[in-house]
């Protein structure tokens, strides 16, 4: 059976949460808003910018704020970054096995391009499903459904790797097997959001078992 790998980007293919948190903190402070410890994970992590700004800054131009925030993020990111440990080996294995892959992200397309360029995977992960370009972004399942449609695979042929509650809810609602990445959140928090299993990163010794036993028994 064909096995499709569907990857979130931020916090899954590379650890970007500290960069995003710093940029959001500066933006909120510039607008006179508190940004306490834990605010990023409670209120922002994994959500779409326009939803965040509409909720927290209802009188502001949300698109302009989003554009400014993402430009600041790309500047902080620079041109080189470390991929998540074990990612390159997994990509190599997928390519050798002929497994189709896609990036499924709420990040803007410019950010997705910048991040994939920074970790050297731009050419190897060309299919990018962008939440803002779908009917709805995560936590809606639309981005995952779009990815499976583009790859010509079904949910029982697909595994999603996610690090945020919004992404995990989207993955589970689409019917795919959802693997949580513990880059920022605990096993318990990821499972509460819908992860069927969690891994520390792509070097986790349980990952080969997850891949080998797919399609898994739902609910395990």
URCOR-V828934 format. One record per residue. N is the residue number from 1. RES is the residue in one letter. PSI is psi as a letter, one per 40 degrees, with the letter a starting at -180 (NA if undefined). NEAR is the number of other ideal C-beta (glycine too) atoms within 12 Angstrom. Layout:
n->{N,N}
res->{RES,RES}
psi->{PSI,PSI}
near->{NEAR,NEAR}
This chain:
n->{1,2,3,4,5,6,7,8,9,10,11,12,13,14,15,16,17,18,19,20,21,22,23,24,25,26,27,28,29,30,31,32,33,34,35,36,37,38,39,40,41,42,43,44,45,46,47,48,49,50,51,52,53,54,55,56,57,58,59,60,61,62,63,64,65,66,67,68,69,70,71,72,73,74,75,76,77,78,79,80,81,82,83,84,85,86,87,88,89,90,91,92,93,94,95,96,97,98,99,100,101,102,103,104,105,106,107,108,109,110,111,112,113,114,115,116,117,118,119,120,121,122,123,124,125,126,127,128,129,130,131,132,133,134,135,136,137,138,139,140,141,142,143,144,145,146,147,148,149,150,151,152,153,154,155,156,157,158,159,160,161,162,163,164,165,166,167,168,169,170,171,172,173,174,175,176,177,178,179,180,181,182,183,184,185,186,187,188,189,190,191,192,193,194,195,196,197,198,199,200,201,202,203,204,205,206,207,208,209,210,211,212,213,214,215,216,217,218,219,220}
res->{X,X,X,X,X,X,X,X,X,X,X,X,X,X,X,X,X,X,X,X,X,X,X,X,X,X,X,X,X,X,X,X,X,X,X,X,X,X,X,X,X,X,X,X,X,X,X,X,X,X,X,X,X,X,X,X,X,X,X,X,X,X,X,X,X,X,X,X,X,X,X,X,X,X,X,X,X,X,X,X,X,X,X,X,X,X,X,X,X,X,X,X,X,X,X,X,X,X,X,X,X,X,X,X,X,X,X,X,X,X,X,X,X,X,X,X,X,X,X,X,X,X,X,X,X,X,X,X,X,X,X,X,X,X,X,X,X,X,X,X,X,X,X,X,X,X,X,X,X,X,X,X,X,X,X,X,X,X,X,X,X,X,X,X,X,X,X,X,X,X,X,X,X,X,X,X,X,X,X,X,X,X,X,X,X,X,X,X,X,X,X,X,X,X,X,X,X,X,X,X,X,X,X,X,X,X,X,X,X,X,X,X,X,X,X,X,X,X,X,X}
psi->{h,h,h,h,h,h,h,i,c,h,e,d,d,i,g,e,d,d,d,d,d,d,d,d,d,d,d,d,d,d,e,f,i,i,g,i,h,e,d,d,d,d,e,d,h,e,i,i,d,d,d,d,d,d,d,d,g,d,e,i,g,d,d,d,d,d,d,d,d,d,d,d,d,d,d,d,d,a,e,h,i,h,i,h,h,e,d,d,d,d,d,d,d,d,d,d,e,f,h,i,i,i,h,h,i,e,i,i,d,d,d,d,d,d,d,d,d,d,e,f,e,d,d,e,g,d,h,h,h,h,d,e,e,i,d,i,i,i,e,i,e,d,d,d,d,d,d,d,d,d,e,f,i,i,d,e,e,i,h,h,h,i,e,i,d,d,d,d,d,d,d,d,d,e,e,i,h,h,h,h,h,f,d,d,i,i,d,d,d,d,d,d,e,e,h,d,i,i,i,d,a,e,e,h,e,e,d,d,d,d,d,d,e,h,h,i,h,h,e,NA}
near->{16,21,29,37,42,48,49,52,50,50,40,47,46,42,29,42,29,22,30,39,30,21,31,38,26,21,34,26,15,17,22,11,21,13,24,14,10,15,21,30,29,21,24,33,36,47,34,37,36,27,25,31,30,18,17,26,26,14,11,24,16,23,18,17,29,31,21,24,37,36,19,22,34,28,17,25,33,17,16,13,27,20,33,37,22,25,37,23,20,37,28,17,21,28,18,10,19,14,26,27,38,38,45,53,49,46,45,29,22,21,37,41,26,32,43,35,24,28,34,20,33,21,13,25,37,17,30,37,39,27,40,31,22,27,14,22,34,47,30,27,35,27,46,48,30,29,42,33,24,24,29,14,31,21,28,20,25,40,46,49,51,52,45,47,34,39,50,41,29,40,45,33,25,37,25,44,37,45,43,43,46,31,37,35,33,19,20,13,24,39,23,16,33,34,36,32,32,31,34,25,31,33,18,27,12,22,29,17,15,29,28,14,18,31,24,23,11,14,11,16}
